[in-house]
Amino acid sequence: MPDGLDGSRVDAGVAKLLGFSRSFAAEVAAAGGVRVDGRVLDKSDRLSAGAWLEVSWEPRSIVEVVPVPVADLGIAYDDDDIVVVDKPAGVAAHPSLGWTGPTVLGALAAAGYRISTSGAPERAGIVHRLDAGTSGLMVVAKSERAYSALKRAFHDRTVEKVYHAVVQGHPDPLAGTIDAPIGRHPRADWKFAVTASGKPSVTRYETIEAFPAASLLEIHLETGRTHQIRVHMAAQRHPCVGDAMYGADPTLSSRLGLTRQWLHARRLGFQHPGTGEWVSFFSEYPDDLRHALDVLRDA
């Protein structure tokens, strides 16, 4: 085993050594496929330099896009290059192992949309994602040129991504920038956290409206890490209301009638990959988020 992996977690070390995603490396370990000197290791065990490492796995199951209609999936814009969807909560961007609910790609397929074939088959046309529990705007590439241009735009951070979030309490200062690296949570693989070994992550926020127990924020993302807003706000002790995963108060969530985080992709702007012109799209709050705001305002 290379010296550079000494002390690494099994999932992280195997992913780095063999070019796997960390989640797949964790699946291999969970199936008993990682052995060191003949001993089976768990994904959270640590590797030791100089030991004999064996990794074995079955070919990964193919995740297919299954056409399933989503009645409340909105179409904000559509042309030969792109389709901008207004995604409801409870819908994932694309299929993945373990997800059995509806997806944006499945809904578009059911509606007869032809999407770019670029990318992995189960993620074809996907250039960015929203959490299943987050509603709002998301662009999907229909042409190959759109896929390439949009992937580059998201990588180069030239896309305007504006979210609205209701968080617990009142951030101090009322407007600011959170610059803190985000990586996988050290004790819970399904979560993320601010960690010194994480990837650079920058979130800018501004308070729009304050309530006795919460604040409505406008948030601009300069980076696009998984769960970025949820992690950054929770790290400031102001989790999104309704976000049980990151420490939201269940009593407040219940009072507001929320079963998911109050987080909405409000505006999305980018240079159109076909015309070169700047285009911008806007999404209204869905009913559950609007109801929660009404309750807060009436308190």
Summary of the structure (lengths in Angstrom):
residues: 299
radius of gyration: 20.8
end to end distance: 60.4
largest distance: 64.5
contacts: 951
relative contact order: 0.12
helix: 24%
strand: 28%
